[in-house]
């Protein structure tokens, strides 16, 4: 029973992380497109931002799972949790940049 509940909570935590990522991306897209002043507003229409969002979701999911960010916090010190988070975000950004370079998304 406890293991089933732990798996369910881990899935919910992953879904919340992905949902927050999508919300942050959509918010940044909306701000850049509609709310910034004239010299800073607007987006180039060359890249498909849905593809960019999909790459971000995949990179974050793989990176967060690889660095075991969903392990129980009671077994870790705060420094270890923070360090794992920094490593996961850095690896995710590297993976995102690498994938965008490989598929030649240069206008982002």
C-alpha positions as CSV (number, residue, x, y, z in Angstrom):
1,X,0.0,0.0,0.0
2,X,2.8,2.4,0.9
3,X,4.8,1.6,-2.2
4,X,1.7,2.1,-4.4
5,X,1.1,5.5,-2.8
6,X,4.7,6.4,-3.1
7,X,4.6,5.6,-6.9
8,X,1.4,7.6,-7.3
9,X,3.0,10.6,-5.5
10,X,6.1,10.4,-7.6
11,X,4.0,10.3,-10.8
12,X,2.0,13.3,-9.5
13,X,5.2,15.1,-8.7
14,X,6.6,14.5,-12.2
15,X,3.3,15.6,-13.8
16,X,3.4,18.8,-11.6
17,X,6.9,19.5,-12.8
18,X,6.0,19.1,-16.4
19,X,2.8,21.2,-15.9
20,X,4.8,24.0,-14.3
21,X,7.3,23.9,-17.2
22,X,4.5,24.1,-19.8
23,X,2.9,27.0,-17.8
24,X,6.2,28.9,-17.5
25,X,6.9,28.4,-21.2
26,X,3.4,29.6,-22.2
27,X,3.6,32.6,-19.9
28,X,7.0,33.6,-21.3
29,X,5.6,33.2,-24.8
30,X,2.6,35.3,-24.1
31,X,4.7,38.0,-22.3
32,X,7.2,38.2,-25.2
33,X,4.5,38.3,-27.9
34,X,2.0,40.7,-26.3
35,X,3.1,42.6,-23.2
36,X,6.7,43.8,-23.8
37,X,7.3,47.3,-25.3
38,X,7.8,47.7,-29.0
39,X,11.6,47.3,-29.3
40,X,11.5,44.0,-27.3
41,X,8.2,42.6,-28.3
42,X,7.4,40.0,-31.0
43,X,8.7,36.6,-31.9
44,X,10.2,35.3,-35.1
45,X,7.9,32.9,-36.7
46,X,10.6,30.7,-38.2
47,X,10.8,28.1,-35.4
48,X,7.8,26.1,-34.4
49,X,7.6,26.8,-30.7
50,X,5.5,23.7,-30.1
51,X,8.5,21.6,-31.2
52,X,10.7,23.6,-28.8
53,X,8.3,23.0,-25.9
54,X,8.2,19.3,-26.7
55,X,12.0,19.2,-26.7
56,X,12.0,21.0,-23.3
57,X,9.5,18.6,-21.8
58,X,11.6,15.6,-22.9
59,X,14.9,17.1,-21.8
60,X,13.5,18.0,-18.4
61,X,11.8,14.7,-17.8
62,X,14.9,12.7,-18.7
63,X,17.2,15.0,-16.8
64,X,15.1,15.0,-13.6
65,X,14.7,11.3,-13.7
66,X,18.4,10.6,-14.4
67,X,19.5,12.7,-11.4
68,X,17.0,11.1,-9.1
69,X,15.3,14.3,-8.1
70,X,12.2,12.4,-7.0
71,X,14.0,10.4,-4.3
72,X,12.7,10.9,-0.7
73,X,14.0,14.1,0.8
74,X,14.2,12.6,4.3
75,X,17.3,10.6,3.2
76,X,19.2,13.6,1.8
77,X,20.7,16.7,3.2
78,X,19.6,20.1,1.8
79,X,23.0,20.6,0.1
80,X,22.7,17.3,-1.7
81,X,19.2,18.1,-2.9
82,X,20.3,21.5,-4.1
83,X,23.4,20.1,-5.8
84,X,21.3,17.4,-7.6
85,X,18.9,20.0,-8.7
86,X,21.7,22.2,-10.1
87,X,23.2,19.2,-11.9
88,X,19.8,18.2,-13.4
89,X,18.9,21.7,-14.6
90,X,22.4,22.1,-16.1
91,X,22.2,18.7,-17.9
92,X,18.7,19.5,-19.1
93,X,19.9,22.8,-20.6
94,X,22.8,21.1,-22.2
95,X,20.6,18.4,-23.6
96,X,18.1,21.1,-24.9
97,X,20.9,23.0,-26.5
98,X,22.4,19.9,-28.1
99,X,19.1,18.7,-29.5
100,X,18.3,22.2,-30.9
101,X,21.7,22.2,-32.5
102,X,21.3,18.8,-34.0
103,X,17.9,19.5,-35.6
104,X,19.1,23.0,-36.6
105,X,16.7,25.2,-34.7
106,X,18.7,28.4,-34.9
107,X,16.0,31.1,-34.8
108,X,15.0,30.6,-31.1
